[in-house]
Amino acid sequence: MALGAALVLVVTAIALYPTLRNGFTNWDDDLMVTKNQKVFHLSPAGIKTIFTTFDVSTYVPLTILTYAVEYRAAGLDPKVFHATNYLLHLLNCLLVFGLFLLLSRNFMVALVTALLFGVHPLHVESVAWITERKDVLYSLFFLTGLILYLRFQALRKTYLYALTISAFFLSLLAKPMALTFPLVLLLLDYLKKRKIEGRNVKEKIPFFALSLIFVLINMLAQESLQYPIRRYLQHVFIFGYNICFYLFRTVLPVDLSALHPYPTGLPTIPLPYLACLLLVIAAAVLLYRHARNNRIVMFGALFFFVTILPVSQLIPLVGPAMVSERYTYLPSLGLFFLAATGLARLYEKKTAGSRRYLTAILAAGIITICAFISRQRTYAWKDSFTLWSDVLAKYPNQPVPNNSLGTLYYEQGDIDRALEFFEKSIALKSDYADGYHNRGLIFMKKGMPDRALEDFTRAIKHKPKNFSSYNARGVAYYQKQDLTRAAADFNMAIKIQPNEYEAYNNLGNVSFTRAMIPDAIAAYRRSVEINPGYAEANYNLGSAYYLQGDYRPAIDYLSAGIKINPGYEQCYYNRGSAYYAIEQYPAALGDYGRVLGLNPENAGAYYNLALTYFAMGDHDRAVQNLETTIQKGYKPDTESV
């Protein structure tokens, strides 16, 4: 047994080792980790926020908590985040080996199932994508719960029942896809020939209750749950296509991609999708008629179907992907179990030894090919550029990969190249909100606020709940000094996303410009409360307190801004002025000196140095700095000196 477990670990570890050298990507890794303020504040208040809010329209607090722990330990080092995914997957492989050893009492079945689970190319996405920590984490507790349940049925110990419920609860906190757990418990009962009645049904009630609670929670997390009948009928046919896609790619893992988008111009009932739906129905009928008495076949098939059901598109999902490879991470176990059982039976038949060798070679060959493809697939996840280049190679005429590559170039400062990709994404999909939003950001960079306003307005039209577009449009209005419309947009962004700290900061800027300093302070304070690490809001709050004459809090917040960004020139400048106001002249001199260290051409700093030296009675240095001030082109009111 130990040798089998070791073999599973070694083969899987070698196949997926390259993931440890990969970085973050700009596909949700920014929203979930690198720009997620919840990750940066591991405190009682921060943990409360993690467990009471949503992330990317999903409730996954346990996953976010693991990111926060990693950040506290190692900062934003992608190696640490990838190593966690990698180790969790290896643990899952051991759990799969143990689970199917319990179920089958057959070493070869457990070994082949675990090896296929460990190295199948469809699973690379769940391990190599940091955002998909959700998959490996929920599966860890899901599989643990199944093993605990089997032990509970064997020993009937109450603590094992309690641990099973606990594991299920943790699995739900990691990813809502775990809600199928009680149905899988029923499948285990079926496989073990336990009658589905009385006590067996009663003991499932807490599990179904938990599932219902998390269904309701995640309904709240979704942007929209209303679909027109025509679109829903489309999804019924897409459901058939998806089931065929997952089955086919499990058998033949080719043309893999991080994104499999909807085809453009999808008609109401496209013929290939109708054919797939009919094929799925026919397969279900055949399975029932010819295998309903074979518990192993029914268990494997139903395990796959039940666990894939929440993401099969029978219930429509909001998102750019029609199918996603990561969705097979746990469901594929049902198929692997069937394949492993078939191979084991071939191997164990009392036939010529050559057939046994051929069966072993076949199994080893399948696993080797899967491991090789998986290892090659890990390189596509190296960084954002390799990821989206790979998607574009398969789907060149889709807006999402073009937009994502544009975002990458935008972040690198190549705004002209970024604009090309944003333009293409809009050309491919005229109602593509993200493309309009990002092109608007380009126009803002180019000093074209009117063009930016047009694009942000289009983005809002096509995606009304996009708080980022409201915030961005508010900035454009602010630049045009249309303060009323700017404030309205910032307030709308906050209404949609109450923790939108940038919108609070921008709303504070509107109040500051209107000379409504108490209102500005209130908005800036809220921004800092949501994100204490936001340097700009700390600077603005400190500056507002300074203008109000509250110099001590001004110094505190300006100091916080400097701690976050030690190169924040204006923070030093304003803190120096606050120190000057409370007659802490040496501290003021130090801050003005730091300003000049960052920017030797800052004439205002020389002038303030002159004022400070004059206040200290050092007239020679005061005059010397005044002369430098004049040389720099600054014209102070010398009579005040």
N, C-alpha and C positions, 0 to 999 in steps of 0.2 A: 504493500500500500504506500509506504513512504517513498519507494522508488518511483511509483507511478506519479505521485504528487510532485516529486522533484523533477521528473521528466516534463510534466505540464508547465512548471515554473520556468525551467531552462529554455524550452522551445519558445514559449510566449515572450519571455524576457528578451531573447535574441531578436525575435521578429520585430518587436516594437521599441527596441532600444533607441533608434534615431529620434523618437519623440522628445527625449531628454535634452536634445540640442536645439529644439525649436523655440521660437519666441511667441509673443502675443500676436494676435491678428486684430484687424479692425472690424471683424464681424462679431459683434456683441461682447467680445472680450473687454472692450472699452466700457460698455454699459454695465457689464456684470462685475468687472474688476478694476481696470486701470483708471477709470473716471467715476467709479461708484463710491460716493462719500461714506456709505455705510461700512465699506471695507476698511476705511482709514481710522475709524473711531471705535475701538474695541473697549467699551466701558459699559456699565449697567444701562445707562441711557441709550448707548449705541446698540446694544443687544436688544433692548426693547423696540427700537426703531426697526431693526432687522426683522423681528417677529411680528410686527404690526403693519408692515407695508409690503408692496409688491415690487417685483423686478421684471422688466420687459413683459408686462401683462401676465405674470405667473407668480405664484406663491411658492418660493423655494428658500425659506429662511435658513434651513440647516446648511444648504450649499453655500449661501452667502457667508454664514458664520465661519465655515472652513476657510474661505478666502481671507476673512478678517484675521483669523489666527495666523495664517501664513504671512500676511502683510506685517503683523506685529513681530513675527519672528525674523523675517528676512527682507521686508520691503517688497518692492515690485520686481523681484527676481524671477523671470519666467521659468528658470530651471526648477525652482522650488515648486511652483504650481504644476508643472508638467510631471515632476517626480511624484507628487501626490496622486495625480490621475493614474500614472503608471503603476504605482504600488497598490492602489485600490483595485485596479483591473487584475493584478496578480492574485490578490486576496479573493476576488470573485471567482477566478479560475479554480482555486482550492475549494471554495464553497460549492461550485458546480460539481467538482469531482466527488466531494463528500455527499452531496445531495443525491446524485444519480447512483452512487454506490449503495445508498440506503434504499433507493427506489427499485433498483434492478438486481441487487445482490450479485452483480456481474462486473468484474474488474475491467474487462475490455470495454464494455458499454460505458462505464464511468470515465475511463481514460480517453476514449475517442470523443465522447461528448465534450469533455473539458478541453481537449486539444483544439477541437473545432471552434469552440467558444473563444478560446484564447487567441487564435491566429486568423480567424475569418476576416477577410478584407472589409466587410460591411461594418465591422466593429472598430475600425481604425478611427473613424470620426469621433466616436464617444471617448476614446482615450487621448487622441492627439489634439482635440479642441478643448482648451481650458474651460470655456463656457459650458461644455457638456460634462463637467464634473457631476452634473445632475444625474446622468445615466449611471456612471460607475458607483456613485454614492447611494442612490435609491436602490440599485440592484444589490449592493452589499447587505442592506438591511432586509430587503425582500427575500433574498436567498437564505439569510440567517433565520428569518421568520419561518420559512418553509421547513428548514431542518429542525428548528425548535418545535414546530407543530408535529412533525413526525415522531420526535422524542416524547412529546406530550401524549400522543395517541398510544405509544408503546408503554409508557410508565404511569400515565394518568396523574402526574404531579401538578398541583395548582400553580406552583412557581413557574413551571414551564409554559403553562397557558398564559400567565401574566407576562412572561418574557416574550412570547409570541406576539401579543398585542403591542407591547412596547416596541418591538422591532418593526412592526407594521406602521406604527405611528411615526417613528423616525424615518421610515422609507417615504411616507407621505410628505413629511417636512422637507425631504430632499428633492422630490419631484412628484407632481400629482399623478403621473402615469402609474404610480403604485396602487391606485384605487381598485385595480382588478384583483388584488391579493385575496379577498374572500372567495371569489370565483375559482381561483386556483386551489384554494383549500378544498373546495367541493370536488375539484378534479382529482386531488390527491385521495380523497375519500373514495371516489369512483375507482381509481386505479388499485387501491388497496381493498376493494370489495366491501367497503363499509356502507351500510344502508343510509340513505339521505332521509332521515326521519328523527323525530323526537329530540333526544339529547344532542345529536349531531347537528341538527338545524339550530337549536337554541344556542349552542356555543359559538355559532357564527354571527349572532345578532350584533355583538359589540363591533365586529369587524365591518359589517355592512353599515352600521351607524357612523363609524369613522369615515368610511368612504363617502357617505352622503354629505357629511359635514364638509369634507374637503372638495366635493363637487361644488357645493354652494360657495365656498370661499373662492374657488378658482373661476366661478362664473362672475363674481364681483371683479376679479382681476382682468377679465377680458374686456377689450374695448367695446365690442358689440356682439350681441348674440342673436340679432334679428337678420334673417336672410329672406329675400323674395323667393317664392315657390320655384321660379324658373332656375334660380341659382342653386337651390337645394337639390332639385332634380339632377342638375349637373353633377353635384357631389355624390349622388347615389351611384352614378356611372363611374365617376372618378374612384369611388371606393372599390369597384370591381377591378379597375386598372391597377390600383395600388396593391391589392392583394396579389395579383399576377406579377407585378413588378418585384415585390419582396420575395416571392417564391422563386422567380426566375433568377434574380441576382444572388440569392442564397446558393443556388445550384451552380450558376455561372457568373461569378463576380467580375463583370466587364463594364466599361464605360462608367466608372465610378466618378462621382463629383460631389463637392461640398454642397452644391445647390442643384436641384432638379426643378426648374420653374414650371409654372403652368404654360402651356403653349399659347401663343398670342391668338386672339380671335377665336376662342373656344366656342363652338356652336352648342346648341342645347343638348343634343344627343349625338356626339361624334361616333361614327361606326366602329372604330377600333375599341373605344371604351365600352360600347354596347356589347361587342364580342367578348371582351374581358369579363364583363358582368355575367353574361350567359355562361361563360366557361367556369367561373367560380360557382355559380348555382349548380351546374352540371356536376362539378367535382364534389360539391357537398352532398348531392343526391346519391352519387356513386359511393361515396364514403359511408353514408348511412346504410345503404342497401347491402353493401358487401363487406363492411368492416365494423358494423355496429356491435358485434359480439367480441371483437378483438380490442381488449381494453388498452393495450399498449398503443396501437395505432390511433384509437380515438383520443387517448390522453395526449399524445404528441400533437395531433392535428388541432385539438381544441385548446391546448396550451398556447400554441402559436396564435390561433384566431382570437381567443379571449384577451390575451395580453397586448395584441396589436390593435384591437378594436378602438381604443380611445384616440388613436392617431391614424385611423384608416380612412378618414375623410367621410365616413358615414355620418358623423357629426362634423359639420364644416368647421374648419379652423381658419383664423385670420393669419395670413402670412404669405410670403412670396413663393414658398416651396409646395409643390404638389405631393412629392414623396421625399423622405429623408432617410438616408442610410442608418443614421443613429437609432431610429425607431425600432430597428430589429435587434438591438443589443440584448434584451432579455427574451423577447418572443421567439427568436431563432432557436432557443434551447429545445423547444418542442420538436423542431425539424432535425436538429442535431441528434437528439435522443432517438428518433426513428432511424436515422442513417446509421448511428452507432449500433443499434439493436440488429439492424439488417446485416451489417458487416460481421457482428459477433456471431450471429447464427450461421452465416456462411463459413466462418472460421471454425466453428465448433461442430459442424456436421461430420459424421463418420464417413469421410470420403478420402480419396487419395491425398497424400501429404502435399502434392504439388498445388492442389486447390487451396489448401490452407496457406501455403506460401504466397500464392497469387493474391489471396484476400489481404494478407498482411502487407504485401507490397502496394496493393491498391490503396489501403488506408493510409500508409506512410506517404504514398505519392500525393494523395489529396491534401494531406496536412502540409506537406512540403511546399506544394504549389501555392496553397493559401498563405503560408508564412512568407513566401517570396513576394507575392503580390502585396501583402500587407506592409512588408518592409519598404517596398517601392512607394507605396501609397503614403507613408509617413512623411516623405519628402515634400509632398504637395502642401503640407501643413507647416512648413518651415517658417513662413512669415506671410504677411498680407499679400505681398507681390506674387509669391509662388502660388498662393491659394487662389487668388482671383484670376491669375493667368491660366491656371489649370481649368477653372470654370469657363472662362472665355473660349478656351480651345474646344470645349464641348458645346457651349451655348453662346456663340459669338453675337447673336442678335437678341440678347436679353438685356433689359435695363439694369437689373440689380448688379451683375458683375461689372458693367461699365461704370455705374455710379460708385461702386465700392473702390474700384481702381482710381477713379477721380478723387475720391476722398483721401486716398493714400498720397497722391501727388499734392493735394491741397495741404495736407499736414506737413509735407516735406518742403513746402514753400514754392512749388512749381505750379503757380496758379493758371498759367496759360495752358499747360498740358492737362491740368485738372479740368479746365473749362471744356476742352475737347471731349472728354469722357462724359461730363454732365450734359453737354449738348446732344451727344449721341444717345444717352439714356432717355432724354426727353423725346428725341426723334423716334425712338423705338416704341415709346408709350406716352401718348400725349397727355395722359392724366397722372403721370408719375410724380407724386408729391415730393418725394425725397430728391429727385433730380432738380425740380424747381427750387426747392429750399437751398440746395448746395450751390446752384448757379447764382442764386441771390447772394450767398456769402461771397462769391467771387466778385460780383458787382460792387459789393460793399468794400472789398479790398481795393478795387480799382477806383474808388471814389465816385461811384455812380449810384447814389441812393434811390433815384427815381426808378431805374431799371430793377434795382433790388426790391423795391416795394412791389412792383408788378409781379415778380417771381414769388415773393413770400405770400402775396395774396392768392396766387394760383395754388401754391402749396396748401394753404389753409382751405381753399375751396375743395380740393381733392382729398384732403385729410384733415377734417375739421377739429380733431382732438390732438393735433400736433402742437404741443405747448412750445416746442423749440422754434417753430415758425412764427408764432405770436411774439415770442421774446425777440427774435431777430427782426421782425417787422417793427416792433417797438423801438429798437435801436435805430433803425433807418428813419423813423419818424422823429426821433430825438435829434438825430444829426441835422434834420431839416427844421429843427426848432418847432415842430408841431407837437407841443408838449401834451395837449389834451388826448390826441390819438395815441401817442406813445404810452401815456399812463393807462389808457384803456386796454392796450395790447398786453402790457406787463401784468395788469390785474387779471386778464383772461388767462395768461400763461400760468399764473399762480392758482387760479380757480381749477384749471385742468390738472395741474401738478402742484399740490400745496407745498412741496419741499423744493421748489425750483428757486434755489438760492440766487442764481444770476438775475432772475426777474426781480427779486426783492432788491438786490443791489441797484439794478437799473431804475426801479421805481424810486429808490432813494435819490438817484441822480436827478430825476425829474423834480422832486420836491426841493432838492438843494438848489437847482437852477431857478426855481420859483421863490427862493429865499424862505422856504418853509422848513427851517432847520429842525424843529422838533419832529416833524413828519419824516424828514430825511433820516434822522437818527433812529427812529422806530423801524424804518425799513432796513437800514444798514444793520441794525442789531439783529433783526430776524434772519438776515442773510448769514451773519456770523454764527448765530445759534445753530442754524442748519449745517453750515460748513465752516467750522473754526479754522480750517486750513486754507480759506479763500483770502489770499493776500490783499486783493483789490478792495474787498469789502472792509477788511480791517483798516486799510489806509483811508478809505472814505469815511468810515465811522470816526476814526481818530481826528481827521481833518474837520469833520462837522462839529465834534466836541470842541476843538480848538477855536473854531469860528464863534462858537457859543460862549467861549471864555471858560470852559471846563477843562483846564489844562492837564490835570492828573489823569482822568480817563483818556484824554487825547494821547498822552504819552504811553499809556498802557496798550492801546490798540495799535498805535504806530509801531511800538516795539514788537507787538505780535506780527505785524506785517513784515517787519525786518527779519524776524526769526524764521518766517516762512520763506521769504525771498531776501537773502542777505545782499543782493545787488539792487534793491529797490531804492533808487536815488531819491525820489520825491518823498518817500517815507522818512529818510534821514533829514531831508530839508525841513519838513514840517515838524518833526520831533525837535530839531534844533531850535525852531521858532518857539515851540512850546516850552522848552527848557529856558530859553531867553526870557519868556514872559514871566516865569516864576523865579527868575534871577539865579538859575543854576548855570552860570556862565561857562565854567569848564566843560560841562556836559554839552552845552550848545556849541562850543568851539570844536569839540570832538566830532559832533554830527556834521557840521559844515565842512570839516576836514575830510570826512568820509565822502561827502557829496563831491568834493573836488577830486578825490581819489578815483571816483567813478567817472567823473566828467570835468576835466580841468577847464572847460570853456564855460562853466556855469557862472555867469557874471553875478547873478543874484546871491550866490553863496559867498563871493568875495565881499559884496556889499554888507551882508549880514555879519560876516566876520568883522568888518570895520565897526559896525554898530556894537557888537559884543565887546571888542577890545576897548572901544570908547567908554562903554558902561563900566568896564573894569579899570578904567583910568590909564590904559596903555595907549596914549595918543599917537605915539610913533607908529605902532603897528596898525592903528586905525587908519592913519593917513596913508600908509603903505598899501593897505588893502583897498582904500578908496581910489587910489591912483590906478591900481590894477583893474578895479571895477570900470573906471572910465575908459581904460585901454581896451577892455572887452566890449565896449559899445553900450554899456549900461549907464543910464543917466539918472542917478538918484537925486532926491531933493536934498542938496548939501546943507541947506539952512537947518534942516531937522537934526543934522549931526552937530 
